[in-house]
Amino acid sequence: MSLHSDLKKAAIALLQDLIRTQSFSTEEDLTAALIEKWLTGYTIPFKRQGNNIYAFNKHFDPSKPNLLLNSHHDTVKPNSNYTRDPFDASIEDGKLYGLGSNDAGGCLVSLLATFVYFYDRELANYNLVIAATAEEEISGPNGLNSLLETLPEIEVAIVGEPTKMDLAIAEKGLLVFDATVNGTASHAAHPNDDNPIYKAIETLEFFRDFKFEKVSETLGEVKLTVTQINAGKQHNVVPGSTELVIDCRVNDKYTNAEIVKILKEKAPCELKPRSTRLNSSSISINHPLVQAGIALGKDTYGSPTVSDQSVLSCQSLKMGPGDSLRSHSADEFIYVNEIEEGIETYIELLSKVL
């Protein structure tokens, strides 16, 4: 399928404008304005809630199910290893450089271009909804999760994240636990059989060795990783507790609530989850969207990284131009032809199901 080159060029120019405009999470007001201006240029009505911009296809029919196209326009802050200006948005040797170019600006502008392509067409099977959202990088309260209360019920979604345009048909959920190993505080010179630092050894071994029974075909095992440990303030005082942080990546065989229940029953420490809302997500391999992608020669896989899929209660597919390995890296970039091919592939995919 061919597509007018001016729409591709407009998408790339929008991405350059987005890169040049600082949009750290919670500070996306200026990039939201750019997206508003871009949609206005195509005479597409839109609505804004906070820094989230959304729109519906021209012939929206309330009797039809809704297919959501979503990606985010916030970014992380540039890391200290950048050798280029992260806001320069230059194109060199086919690479478009800049903060947020790969994660997830290329996906966002490709989905926006796809929405423009289908906007005024009569769609047989679905309404099309586009949502350019905020605060994805921090799983913040004013991103897609807040917009879902406003949008009509979504039956299925494509979430734009860099997957090399392959099909991430499942995504691990995320739980972060604060753990406390309690003991008895004392002077270091006195005997103490209740030292919480020594007691933490048992807890560390538990999280290193514990295995959940259910293994997912696409996402594998639930993964537990101790990522932080802290105890004591001075050399001659045994502290009263040792604090740990545990990162838990949840497969699609468990809900977050089930993981919390199991670990609280079995772990040799006090556990408190920071949040339980970032659940795992998936879509049936037999869903028409997935089958359409497979027919286009795309591979399916399970993604270990968390995206806005985690706040959706419907089936969802993660798919977009770019490479996840470049996300949050120094001198981040996306190939221009990845965006062009991404737009073509999105359109070809959706043409089979809409």
C-alpha positions as CSV (number, residue, x, y, z in Angstrom):
1,M,0.0,0.0,0.0
2,S,1.3,3.4,-0.9
3,L,0.6,6.5,1.1
4,H,0.9,10.2,0.2
5,S,4.4,11.3,1.0
6,D,3.2,14.6,2.4
7,L,1.6,12.8,5.3
8,K,4.8,11.0,6.1
9,K,6.7,14.2,5.9
10,A,4.2,16.0,8.1
11,A,4.6,13.2,10.7
12,I,8.4,13.5,10.7
13,A,8.2,17.3,10.9
14,L,5.8,17.0,13.9
15,L,8.3,14.6,15.6
16,Q,11.1,17.1,15.1
17,D,8.9,19.8,16.7
18,L,8.1,17.5,19.6
19,I,11.7,16.7,20.2
20,R,12.6,20.4,20.2
21,T,10.0,21.1,22.9
22,Q,10.8,19.9,26.4
23,S,8.1,17.5,27.6
24,F,9.3,15.8,30.8
25,S,6.5,13.9,32.6
26,T,3.9,16.3,34.1
27,E,5.4,19.1,31.9
28,E,3.8,18.2,28.6
29,D,1.6,21.3,28.1
30,L,3.7,22.6,25.1
31,T,3.8,19.3,23.2
32,A,0.1,18.9,23.8
33,A,-0.3,22.3,22.1
34,L,1.8,21.1,19.2
35,I,-0.4,18.0,18.7
36,E,-3.5,20.2,18.9
37,K,-2.1,22.5,16.2
38,W,-1.2,19.4,14.0
39,L,-4.8,18.0,14.2
40,T,-6.2,21.4,13.5
41,G,-4.2,21.5,10.3
42,Y,-6.2,18.5,9.1
43,T,-9.5,20.1,10.4
44,I,-9.9,17.2,12.9
45,P,-11.9,18.2,16.0
46,F,-10.2,17.1,19.2
47,K,-10.6,17.4,22.9
48,R,-8.1,18.0,25.7
49,Q,-8.1,16.7,29.2
50,G,-5.0,17.9,31.1
51,N,-2.2,17.3,28.7
52,N,-4.0,14.4,27.0
53,I,-5.3,15.0,23.5
54,Y,-7.9,12.7,22.0
55,A,-10.2,12.6,18.9
56,F,-12.7,10.3,17.2
57,N,-13.1,9.3,13.6
58,K,-15.5,11.5,11.6
59,H,-18.3,8.9,11.2
60,F,-18.2,7.8,14.8
61,D,-21.1,5.3,15.4
62,P,-22.0,4.6,19.1
63,S,-23.3,1.2,18.1
64,K,-19.8,0.0,17.0
65,P,-17.0,-1.1,19.2
66,N,-14.1,1.3,19.8
67,L,-10.5,0.6,18.7
68,L,-8.0,2.9,20.6
69,L,-4.7,4.1,19.1
70,N,-2.5,5.4,22.0
71,S,1.0,6.6,22.6
72,H,2.6,9.2,24.8
73,H,4.3,12.5,24.3
74,D,6.1,12.8,27.7
75,T,9.8,11.9,28.0
76,V,12.3,11.0,30.7
77,K,15.0,13.5,31.4
78,P,18.2,13.1,29.3
79,N,20.9,11.1,31.0
80,S,24.4,12.4,31.6
81,N,26.0,10.5,28.8
82,Y,24.5,12.5,26.0
83,T,27.1,13.8,23.6
84,R,24.5,15.7,21.4
85,D,21.9,18.3,22.3
86,P,18.9,16.1,23.3
87,F,16.5,18.7,21.9
88,D,18.3,19.3,18.5
89,A,16.1,16.9,16.4
90,S,18.7,16.7,13.6
91,I,18.6,14.1,10.9
92,E,22.0,12.5,9.9
93,D,22.5,9.4,7.8
94,G,18.9,8.6,8.0
95,K,18.7,8.8,11.8
96,L,16.5,11.4,13.6
97,Y,18.2,12.2,16.9
98,G,16.7,13.6,20.0
99,L,15.1,12.9,23.4
100,G,11.9,10.9,22.9
101,S,12.5,10.2,19.2
102,N,12.4,6.4,19.8
103,D,10.4,6.4,23.0
104,A,7.8,7.0,21.9
105,G,7.7,9.9,19.5
106,G,8.1,7.8,16.4
107,C,5.2,5.6,17.5
108,L,3.1,8.6,18.4
109,V,3.5,10.5,15.1
110,S,3.0,7.3,13.1
111,L,-0.3,6.6,14.9
112,L,-1.4,10.2,14.4
113,A,-0.7,9.9,10.7
114,T,-2.6,6.6,10.6
115,F,-5.5,8.2,12.3
116,V,-5.5,11.1,9.8
117,Y,-5.5,8.5,7.0
118,F,-8.6,6.8,8.3
119,Y,-10.3,9.8,9.8
120,D,-13.0,10.6,7.2
121,R,-13.4,7.1,5.9
122,E,-16.5,4.9,6.5
123,L,-15.3,2.2,8.8
124,A,-17.3,-1.1,8.8
125,N,-16.3,-2.8,12.1
126,Y,-14.9,-0.3,14.6
127,N,-14.8,3.4,15.6
128,L,-11.3,4.7,15.7
129,V,-10.1,6.7,18.7
130,I,-6.7,8.4,19.0
131,A,-5.2,9.4,22.3
132,A,-1.9,11.2,22.7
133,T,-1.3,11.0,26.4
134,A,0.9,12.3,29.2
135,E,2.8,10.9,32.2
136,E,3.5,7.5,30.8
137,E,7.1,7.5,31.8
138,I,6.2,7.9,35.5
139,S,2.9,5.9,35.5
140,G,1.4,9.2,36.7
141,P,-2.2,9.9,37.8
142,N,-3.0,12.3,34.9
143,G,-2.1,10.1,31.9
144,L,-4.1,7.5,30.0
145,N,-5.5,6.0,33.2
146,S,-7.4,9.3,33.9
147,L,-8.5,9.6,30.3
148,L,-10.2,6.2,30.4
149,E,-12.9,7.6,32.6
150,T,-13.8,10.1,29.9
151,L,-13.5,7.9,26.8
152,P,-16.2,5.5,25.7
153,E,-15.6,1.9,26.4
154,I,-12.6,0.5,24.5
155,E,-12.8,-3.0,23.1
156,V,-9.3,-3.3,21.9
157,A,-6.2,-1.0,21.7
158,I,-2.9,-0.6,19.9
159,V,-0.3,1.0,22.2
160,G,2.5,2.6,20.4
161,E,5.9,1.6,21.8
162,P,9.0,0.7,19.9
163,T,8.8,-3.0,19.0
164,K,10.4,-2.9,15.5
165,M,6.7,-3.2,14.4
166,D,6.6,-6.8,15.7
167,L,3.6,-7.8,17.8
168,A,4.0,-7.7,21.6
169,I,0.9,-9.8,22.4
170,A,1.6,-9.8,26.2
171,E,3.3,-7.4,28.6
172,K,4.5,-8.0,32.1
173,G,2.9,-6.1,34.9
174,L,4.8,-4.3,37.6
175,L,4.7,-4.4,41.4
176,V,7.2,-2.6,43.6
177,F,7.4,-3.7,47.2
178,D,8.9,-2.0,50.3
179,A,10.1,-4.7,52.6
180,T,11.1,-4.4,56.2
181,V,13.1,-6.9,58.2
182,N,12.6,-6.1,61.8
183,G,15.1,-6.8,64.6
184,T,16.4,-5.4,67.9
185,A,18.4,-2.2,68.0
186,S,21.5,-2.3,70.3
187,H,25.0,-1.1,70.9
188,A,27.4,-3.0,68.6
189,A,29.6,-4.0,71.5
190,H,26.8,-6.1,73.1
191,P,25.6,-9.5,72.1
192,N,22.5,-9.4,69.8
193,D,20.9,-12.4,68.2
194,D,18.2,-10.3,66.6
195,N,20.4,-8.2,64.2
196,P,18.1,-7.3,61.3
197,I,21.0,-7.0,58.9
198,Y,21.9,-10.6,59.5
199,K,18.2,-11.6,59.4
200,A,18.0,-9.9,56.0
201,I,20.1,-12.7,54.6
202,E,17.2,-15.1,54.8
203,T,15.0,-12.6,53.1
204,L,17.4,-12.0,50.3
205,E,17.7,-15.7,49.7
206,F,14.0,-16.0,49.7
207,F,13.5,-13.4,46.9
208,R,16.5,-14.9,45.0
209,D,15.1,-18.4,45.1
210,F,11.4,-18.1,45.2
211,K,9.5,-19.4,42.1
212,F,5.8,-18.9,41.3
213,E,4.2,-22.0,39.9
214,K,2.4,-20.6,36.8
215,V,4.7,-19.9,33.8
216,S,3.4,-18.0,30.8
217,E,4.0,-19.2,27.3
218,T,4.6,-15.6,26.1
219,L,6.0,-13.9,29.3
220,G,7.7,-16.7,31.1
221,E,8.1,-16.7,34.9
222,V,7.2,-14.0,37.4
223,K,10.5,-12.3,38.1
224,L,11.5,-11.0,41.6
225,T,14.6,-8.8,41.9
226,V,15.9,-7.0,45.0
227,T,17.0,-3.6,43.8
228,Q,17.7,-1.6,47.0
229,I,18.8,-2.3,50.6
230,N,19.3,0.1,53.4
231,A,20.1,-0.3,57.1
232,G,22.0,1.5,59.9
233,K,23.3,5.1,60.3
234,Q,26.5,4.7,62.4
235,H,29.1,2.1,62.9
236,N,28.5,1.3,66.6
237,V,24.7,0.9,66.5
238,V,22.8,-2.2,65.3
239,P,19.7,-0.8,63.6
240,G,16.1,-1.8,64.5
241,S,15.3,-2.8,60.9
242,T,16.6,-3.3,57.4
243,E,14.7,-1.9,54.5
244,L,14.6,-3.5,51.0
245,V,12.9,-2.7,47.7
246,I,11.8,-5.5,45.5
247,D,10.9,-5.2,41.8
248,C,8.4,-7.7,40.7
249,R,7.5,-8.3,37.0
250,V,4.2,-10.2,36.8
251,N,3.2,-12.5,33.9
252,D,-0.3,-12.9,32.6
253,K,-1.1,-15.9,34.7
254,Y,-1.5,-13.8,37.9
255,T,-3.2,-10.6,38.9
256,N,-1.1,-8.2,41.0
257,A,-3.5,-8.8,43.9
258,E,-2.7,-12.5,43.7
259,I,1.0,-11.8,43.7
260,V,0.6,-9.6,46.8
261,K,-1.4,-12.3,48.7
262,I,1.1,-15.0,47.9
263,L,4.2,-13.0,48.9
264,K,2.7,-11.6,52.1
265,E,1.9,-15.2,53.2
266,K,5.3,-16.6,52.3
267,A,8.0,-13.9,52.6
268,P,10.0,-13.7,55.9
269,C,9.5,-10.0,56.2
270,E,6.9,-7.3,56.2
271,L,5.8,-6.3,52.7
272,K,3.9,-3.3,51.4
273,P,3.2,-2.8,47.7
274,R,3.5,0.8,46.5
275,S,0.7,0.3,43.9
276,T,-1.2,-2.6,42.4
277,R,-2.6,-1.0,39.3
278,L,0.1,-1.8,36.8
279,N,-1.2,-5.2,35.8
280,S,0.0,-7.5,33.1
281,S,-1.8,-7.3,29.8
282,S,-2.4,-9.5,26.7
283,I,-4.3,-10.1,23.6
284,S,-5.5,-13.4,22.1
285,I,-3.3,-14.7,19.3
286,N,-6.5,-15.4,17.5
287,H,-7.7,-11.7,17.6
288,P,-8.1,-10.3,14.1
289,L,-5.5,-7.6,14.8
290,V,-2.9,-10.2,15.7
291,Q,-3.8,-12.5,12.8
292,A,-3.6,-9.5,10.5
293,G,-0.1,-8.7,11.8
294,I,1.0,-12.3,11.4
295,A,-0.3,-12.3,7.8
296,L,2.0,-9.3,7.2
297,G,4.9,-11.4,8.4
298,K,5.3,-9.9,11.9
299,D,6.6,-12.0,14.8
300,T,4.8,-12.2,18.1
301,Y,6.4,-12.1,21.5
302,G,6.0,-11.2,25.2
303,S,7.3,-7.8,26.4
304,P,9.2,-7.5,29.7
305,T,8.8,-3.7,29.9
306,V,5.8,-1.8,31.2
307,S,3.8,0.7,29.2
308,D,0.3,2.3,29.3
309,Q,-1.0,-1.2,28.4
310,S,-0.9,-1.8,32.1
311,V,-3.8,0.6,32.8
312,L,-6.1,-0.9,30.1
313,S,-8.7,-3.5,31.0
314,C,-9.3,-4.5,27.4
315,Q,-7.2,-6.6,25.1
316,S,-4.3,-4.6,23.8
317,L,-1.4,-5.0,21.4
318,K,1.9,-3.2,21.8
319,M,3.4,-2.3,18.4
320,G,5.4,0.5,17.0
321,P,8.5,1.7,15.0
322,G,11.8,1.9,16.7
323,D,13.8,-0.4,19.0
324,S,13.2,-0.7,22.7
325,L,16.9,-1.1,23.3
326,R,17.4,2.6,22.3
327,S,14.8,3.9,24.8
328,H,16.3,6.1,27.6
329,S,19.7,5.8,26.0
330,A,22.2,8.6,25.4
331,D,21.9,10.1,21.9
332,E,18.6,8.5,21.4
333,F,17.5,8.2,17.8
334,I,15.0,6.6,15.4
335,Y,15.5,5.9,11.7
336,V,13.4,8.0,9.4
337,N,12.5,5.0,7.3
338,E,11.3,3.2,10.5
339,I,8.6,5.9,10.9
340,E,7.7,5.8,7.2
341,E,7.4,2.0,7.2
342,G,5.6,2.1,10.6
343,I,2.9,4.3,9.1
344,E,2.5,2.0,6.1
345,T,2.3,-1.1,8.3
346,Y,-0.2,0.5,10.7
347,I,-2.4,1.4,7.8
348,E,-2.1,-2.0,6.2
349,L,-2.8,-3.7,9.5
350,L,-5.9,-1.6,10.3
351,S,-7.2,-1.9,6.7
352,K,-7.7,-5.6,7.4
353,V,-9.8,-5.1,10.6
354,L,-11.6,-1.7,10.4
